[in-house]
Amino acid sequence: MYNTKVRGVLVEGNKSYADITRDIIEPIESKVPDWWKYAFIISIGALLFGVWASYITISEGIGTWGLNNSVAWGWGIINFVWWIGIGHAGTAFSIFLLIVRQKWRTSINRAAEAMTVFAVLCAGLFPLIHMGRIWMAFYIMPYPNTRGPIWVNFNSPLFWDVVAISTYLMASAVFWYVGMIPDFATIRDKTASKIRKAIYGFLSFGWVGSARGWLRFEALAMILGGLTAPLVISVHSIVAMDFATSVMPGWHTTVFPPYFVIGAIFSGFSMVLTLMIIIRTVYKYQSYVTDSHINAIAKILVFISLIMGTAYSTEIFIAWYSGSEYEYYTFFNNRISGDYTIAFYGMIICNAIIPQLFWFKKIRKNIILVFIISLFVNLGMWFERYVIVVTSLSKDYLPSNWSTYTPTVVEIGVYVGTLGLFICGVLLFLKFIPMIAIHEVKGILKPTSNGRYHKK
Amino acid sequence: MVGTIKNNNIFGVFDDEDVFLSAMRSMEETGIRIKNVFTPYPIPEVFRIMGLKTRMPYAAFIYATIGVILTYAFLYWTSVIDYPVIIGGKPTNTLSFVIILFVMTINIGIVMSLVTFFIIQKLGPGKSARIVHKGITDDKYVIVIEKTKEMSKEDSQRINYTLFEYGAIEVGEKEHVENI
């Protein structure tokens, strides 16, 4: 049904179908390595720090954060947007590449989707905590109430966020899980452990791999992909509209929605790169996540980096060309120069300049350099959100309102906690779920490799 | 005819995709009715040989249409009929509904398509799988032919022989094989 021709070798090392099954379920079948245990303990520590910080925030209030009347949004919103951006990775990978029939996504999509689910979970925590009274969180849902009933404001981007992000989390989780059903069935049939057989048997929903099953499975994947692809665009456009529909200088711009969507895909792809390099090295998956996979992602990053550079230049140009003195002040006196230059130049260097190194094949082939550059992009995207949120708010139209912002340990704690939650989630994923989509890699093995396919 | 009805079947196991596909083609040509096949990954050629088609994309379109209608009805009822709030003099039945319509269409489309898939494929949490051969989720391909009442002993022997002739590495019999 969805068969396209592919060029090049996507699975190296003369793998047979049985080899693929064995290689990918090996981490599930064997004991956890020591590094996994240490990383898990550290991530739990970070998570506990976050639990403490969230407890302080909820029990004492938002006053424990470094926010003030002018800078009413700080790390909470920065990290929310940052995590949502990373959460775009899975969808960008799996869904866009699925609907354009790109075969090289098959070894990477599972991990990218896992990342999406965990990143969106982390992102969702911030607005909830930021509400102050989290036990009132259900007020954001439109339900028949005793207040009139008065309904939520369906014209507010903040409510659109609630609808879009919860739909996005649901869609990503569904897409992820449905894709795992045949692989759970593989583990069910291969494992020697009775407990694993029972658990994965339960999770595999009775999947047997019949022809009709596969046909409907592929159709469902395309439906989910086709429906979720526009959702990706809308989720980050709505996040951008949280900012763009206000009248703050530096926020009130029409370029924001596309600029945010591209930025999100940029940070998502770089996080995929970071994680895939770790996974392929630690689990020795170089045959599946080949150098050409890394090369392809690096090429996409250099292209997106150019778009990012264009977006930054457009903003600065329009700030001058529009003749609005407030816009001019924000960009020229509060970003390019002023109190927040470190974040501004950090953003420009990490996002628009450093990824340009990927133009050179030698650099794209050097895994360590690629890894370092991917970390720079993650950092740069965090700086970008910091620049957007803090600089505009700190110096608005009225000089008597001006104030500076520094985060408190509680805010940092919440952020570190979400990092802990994310890493903890990823580690559990590495241990309990096949991190490469077994059936998808098998599906592309024949047209994309020149080895034997069957164990004789 | 569903999987729970008692039935007896002959199955042939193949360990090579090309041999398996040519066996399927030959069996279709000789008029042996293939009941079901099991493969470790989706093979588009299998769908073509068996002439399988799915109407799920049409269903998804209908679900999305239902989604957009339901969501608009809800927004109209809450914002225009039940408790109209004038915000900045703007109309209560407003164009900005389009965002929620867009997202909820996707939301309802996804949920209903998913439920449809599980219902027609009869999958669900904890369902025990009736596996014809252990290798079908690893590296084996299985063709299943139903042994009907009209089939004589010679007929089934002929099918066994044909499966071996077409390259099956193993042939056997199994009861209660699903045809979905």
Interface residues (C-beta under 8 A of the other chain):
Chain A: M1 Y2 N3 S16 Y17 A18 T21 P142 G148 P149 I150 W151 N153 F154 N155 F159 W160 V163 A164 T167 M170 A171 V174 V178 I181 P182 A185 T186 R188 D189 K190 G201 F202 L203 S204 F205 G206 W207 V208 G209 S210 A211 R212 G213 W214 L215 R216 F217 E218 A219 L220 M222 I223 L224 L227 T228 P230 L231 S234 I238 H439 E440 K442 G443 K446 Y453 H454 K455
Chain B: D15 D16 E17 N36 V37 F38 T39 P40 Y41 P42 I43 P44 V46 F47 M50 L52 K53 T54 M56 P57 A60 A64 F74 L75 T78 S79 D82 Y83 V85 I87 K90 T94 S96 F97 I99 I100 F102 V103 M104 I106 N107 G109 I110 V111 S113 L114 F117 F118 I120 Q121 K122 L123 G124 P125 G126 K127 S128 A129 R130 I131 V132 K134 G135 I136 T137 D138 D139 E178 I180
